[in-house]
């Protein structure tokens, strides 16, 4: 299985430049928060607090067994 593709985005604002590389989800998160990143680089207060949106953790079979009783009657 091949690794997921790496995406790269470079954005310039005057003499400042940001380059982001990583998964599509990571690059999208940075682009969503780009206004706050520029504000921090200019020394201004961000418009909204930064938030990292992590995907839900995968559900493991062991945790499902603890939640759902065995339906076989044993």
One Martini backbone bead per residue (centre of mass of N, CA, C, O) as a GRO file, in nm:
protein
   74
    1UNK     BB    1   0.096   0.037   0.024
    2UNK     BB    2   0.069   0.359  -0.028
    3UNK     BB    3   0.127   0.656   0.060
    4UNK     BB    4   0.007   0.939   0.116
    5UNK     BB    5  -0.021   1.226  -0.017
    6UNK     BB    6   0.158   1.523  -0.058
    7UNK     BB    7   0.084   1.851   0.034
    8UNK     BB    8   0.134   2.186  -0.113
    9UNK     BB    9   0.138   2.524   0.026
   10UNK     BB   10   0.177   2.868  -0.094
   11UNK     BB   11   0.176   3.182   0.086
   12UNK     BB   12   0.149   3.537   0.017
   13UNK     BB   13   0.224   3.849   0.222
   14UNK     BB   14   0.422   4.020   0.083
   15UNK     BB   15   0.707   3.934   0.280
   16UNK     BB   16   0.531   3.691   0.351
   17UNK     BB   17   0.557   3.328   0.408
   18UNK     BB   18   0.370   3.021   0.360
   19UNK     BB   19   0.451   2.671   0.412
   20UNK     BB   20   0.263   2.369   0.347
   21UNK     BB   21   0.298   2.025   0.456
   22UNK     BB   22   0.085   1.735   0.386
   23UNK     BB   23  -0.198   1.648   0.445
   24UNK     BB   24  -0.504   1.738   0.347
   25UNK     BB   25  -0.614   1.794   0.632
   26UNK     BB   26  -0.387   1.978   0.734
   27UNK     BB   27  -0.396   2.192   0.512
   28UNK     BB   28  -0.694   2.269   0.561
   29UNK     BB   29  -0.657   2.371   0.849
   30UNK     BB   30  -0.462   2.598   0.782
   31UNK     BB   31  -0.648   2.747   0.583
   32UNK     BB   32  -0.878   2.796   0.791
   33UNK     BB   33  -0.643   2.958   0.986
   34UNK     BB   34  -0.497   3.191   0.823
   35UNK     BB   35  -0.590   3.459   0.950
   36UNK     BB   36  -0.460   3.399   1.230
   37UNK     BB   37  -0.173   3.365   1.134
   38UNK     BB   38  -0.133   3.648   1.018
   39UNK     BB   39  -0.197   3.800   1.278
   40UNK     BB   40   0.038   3.683   1.445
   41UNK     BB   41   0.267   3.784   1.253
   42UNK     BB   42   0.168   4.097   1.303
   43UNK     BB   43   0.077   4.111   1.627
   44UNK     BB   44  -0.209   4.021   1.645
   45UNK     BB   45  -0.511   3.931   1.727
   46UNK     BB   46  -0.700   3.683   1.701
   47UNK     BB   47  -1.025   3.626   1.600
   48UNK     BB   48  -0.985   3.325   1.692
   49UNK     BB   49  -0.936   3.054   1.839
   50UNK     BB   50  -0.752   2.797   1.822
   51UNK     BB   51  -0.818   2.481   1.645
   52UNK     BB   52  -0.810   2.131   1.675
   53UNK     BB   53  -0.921   1.893   1.440
   54UNK     BB   54  -0.985   1.578   1.524
   55UNK     BB   55  -1.028   1.274   1.463
   56UNK     BB   56  -1.178   1.010   1.535
   57UNK     BB   57  -1.124   0.741   1.691
   58UNK     BB   58  -1.089   0.430   1.655
   59UNK     BB   59  -1.274   0.147   1.684
   60UNK     BB   60  -1.243  -0.106   1.908
   61UNK     BB   61  -1.330  -0.425   1.973
   62UNK     BB   62  -1.287  -0.424   2.281
   63UNK     BB   63  -1.480  -0.181   2.337
   64UNK     BB   64  -1.736  -0.316   2.221
   65UNK     BB   65  -1.746  -0.557   2.421
   66UNK     BB   66  -1.788  -0.372   2.676
   67UNK     BB   67  -2.062  -0.242   2.576
   68UNK     BB   68  -2.162  -0.507   2.442
   69UNK     BB   69  -2.331  -0.767   2.487
   70UNK     BB   70  -2.351  -1.090   2.456
   71UNK     BB   71  -2.582  -1.257   2.221
   72UNK     BB   72  -2.547  -1.579   2.287
   73UNK     BB   73  -2.596  -1.627   2.622
   74UNK     BB   74  -2.305  -1.655   2.788
   0.00000   0.00000   0.00000
